[in-house]
Amino acid sequence: DEATAVWFYPALSKVPVDLPNPANSKGRWETQQQRTLSVARVDGDARLLAVGVPSEGAVRLFLAPDGVTPSYIGCIGGTPGFGRAFAAGPVVKGDNGDELVVSDDSVVYVFDSAKLATLAPTLDSDCSLGSLPEGALVTSFTCGSTKNISGCGSSEFGAALGVGDLDGDKDGEVVVGAPGMTVRHTERAGALIIYDVEPPKSDKEHLYDFRDIAFLSSADADDQLGRSIALPDLGDRQVLAAGAPGGGKAAVFYCAFPEL
């Protein structure tokens, strides 16, 4: 009867806080079931905690208003692989908190953490994307091809995610790893696709710009760039680092976007 646990450490604390699985009568997370965990800043000390169970297409949400004591507030998902990768950070300029970025098997979704945090504590373990608070889903995007990259069907778009201010404009870009992407006819060389999410111009309009693609100009087949992503902070902006484990490589990109 093997089981695993999910917990987090509150800020400046060495004491772990357990997050029980509301879908299990004993509160257990089954072995190998959960794979991802993210913490998003809502406002002040409040934190939204998201636990991904991609085998169920589910992300279970917990809110800790004081940053220490979490309550279960619901489940989002319902699409294959939903919750397989996460990122959190300030994506939309002007927001006080973080956005929560989640991928499933083919789509990347950007959620407003503050809107998700308005969900009330619940015992309902069902998962859906159809009953979100108004405005909670900011935008979503899927894979696309260009003259340099192709093969969306086998790209593993969304295998890794990151949020970072790459252009120094004080809001974060969303970086999506696609380690199975074909780059300049090199199969599974992998690529990083960068999006900039703009503030909505109306209650029903949410915009994003495709900003750039990062890849290795000397890529080898099966490098799988984008299997992992990190965004080190330089102070005024961040740089993009990514793993290419198929080739035993890591790459660092300093992004200077052209005006679009």
N, C-alpha and C positions, 0 to 999 in steps of 0.2 A: 504494500500500500504506500508507494512512494508519492511524495507530494513536494511541491516547492513553495517558497514564500515570496511575497513582494513587500518591500518596505522602503522607506525613505528616511533621510536624516534632515530634520529641520535645520535652518540656518544656525550656525555656531553651536550645534548640539552634537554630542557623541552617542545619543540614545536613539536607536531606530524606532520608527513608528510603523506598525503593520498596516497593510491595506488588505482587508479580507475580500474574497471573491463572492459577490452577492448571488452569483448564479449557481453556487455550490452550497448544499444544505449545511455543510460543515465549514464553509468559508475558505475552502482550500483552492489553491491554484494547481491544476494537474501538472505532472511532470512534462516538460517540453512544450507545454501549452502556451504560456505567455512568453513573449520574446522582447517586448519593447516597453519602455517607460519614459515619460517626459513630464517635466514640471514647468508650468507657465506662470509668470508673474501677472496677477490680476490688477491689484491696486493696493498700495501700502504693503502690509505683511501678507495679504491673502495670496494663496497659491492654488492653482488648478492642477491636479495630478491626473495623468492619463495613463492607463495600463492597456496596452494592445494585446489582443488575443487573435492574431491573424488567421489561425486555423478555424476560428468561428466567424471571421469577418467582423470583429467587435472591438470597440474601444470603451472601456469602463472609466467613468469620470468620478473623481473625488474632489471635494472642495474643502480646503483648510482656511477658514476666514482669518485665523490668527497665525497661519503658517505652521501650526503644530498639530491641531486636532482635526483630522479629516472626516467628512461624512460622504457617503455614497450619494450621488445626485443623478445618476442615470447612465445610459449606454447609447452610443451612436455607432452607426455602421449598417451592415446588412449586405455589403458588396464583397465579392471574393477577395480575400487577402487584406481587407481593411485593417489598418493598424500595424502593417509590417515595418514601417519606418516612421519616425517622428522628428520634428524639430520645433523649437519655440524661440520666439524673439519678436522685436518690434518691427513688423512688416509694413504696416500702414502708417504713414506719417500723421502725427497729431493724436494717435491713440496713446493713452497713459500706460497701458499694459502690453502684454505680449499677444501675438497671434500663435495659434497652435496649428502646425502644418502636419498633415497626415497623408500617407499614401496607401492605396490598395494595389491590386495587381496591374492597373493600367492608368489610374488617375491620381493626381495630387490635389488635395483639398486644403484651403486656408480658412480657418475658423477664428472668429473673434472670441478670445478667452473670456472677456468680461461678459459677453452675451451668454456664453455657455454657463458661466458662474451664476446666472440668475435662475438656473434650474433648482427646484426644491429638493431636499433630501427625499429619497424614495426607497421602496422595497422592490420595485418593479425591475426585473433583470432583463426585460426584452430590449432589443437593439433596433434602432431605426434612424434614418436620415430625414424622415418625413415630419417629425414633430419637434423640430428645433425652435428655439426662440427666434423671433423675427430679427433678421440681420446677422444671425450667428454664422452662417456660411458666407464668407466674404467673396470667394471666387474659387475656381478650380481650373486645372489645365491638364492636357494630355500631351503625349509625345508627338513630335513633328519632325519631318525630314528637311534637310537643306542640301546644298551642293556638296557639303563636306561630310555630313552624317546621314545615315539611312539605317533601315532595318528595325523600325519601331516594334514590329511584332515580336522580336526576340531581344529587345533592348534591355529588359528588366527596368524600365523607366520607373523611378521612385524607389529603387533598392536602398538608397541612402538619401538623406535630406540634410540641408543646413540652412541657417538664416544668418546673414551677416551684412554689415554696411560696407560694401565693396567700393562704392564710389564716393563716400564721404559726405552724403547728403542727409545724414542723420536718421535715415530709416533703412531697414534691412531688405536686401534682395533674397529671394528664395533660390537656393541652389539644389538641383535635382540630379542625382547620379543615375546614369544609364550605362552600366558596365558591359552590357551585351551589344552596344551600338557598333555598327560598322562605320569606321572613319577612313575616308579616302580609300575605299575598297579593301581595307584591312578589317577582317571579321573579328568581332568581340574585342576591339581595341578599347572601347569604352569612351564615354564623354560626360561632361558636366554641362547641364543646360541651366541658364540663369534667367530668372524672371524678376521684374520689378512690379509690385502691386501698387496701383495708384488709389488714392482715396476716392470713394464713390462720389459722382456728381449728382446723384439722386438716390432716393431710398431703394430703387430697384436696379441701379446700375453700378457694377463693380468692374473695374478695368485692370488689366495687367499688360505689361509690355514684355515681349521676348527681347532680352537684352544682349545676350552673348552666348557663345559656346566655348568651352575650354576643352582642349584635347592635346595629346602629345603629338607633335609633328613627326617624331621618329617612332611612332607607336608600332609595336609588334602584335601579331595575332594573339588573341587571348590575354592581353594585358589586363583587361577589365578595369580600366580607370573609372572611378566613381563608385567602387564597391564600399568605400568609406569616405567621409568628408569631415574636415575640421576647418575652423575659421579663426586663426590666431589674430589677436587684437594688436594693432600698431599704435593705438591712441586716437588718431584722427580718422581711421578707417580700419578695415580688416583685410587680410589676404586670404586667399583660398588655397587650401591644401587638400590633397586627395590621394587615396591609396589605389594602386594598380597591382593587386596581389598576384594576379596570374603571371605577371612578369617580375615579381619581387621588387616593385618600384614604388616610390612615392614622388609626387610632383607638387610644386608650389607655383601658384599663378598670382601675379600682381595685376589686377584688372583696372584698366583705364578705359572706360566706355566712351565711344564716340557719341555725339549728340544724335538722337534719332528723330 
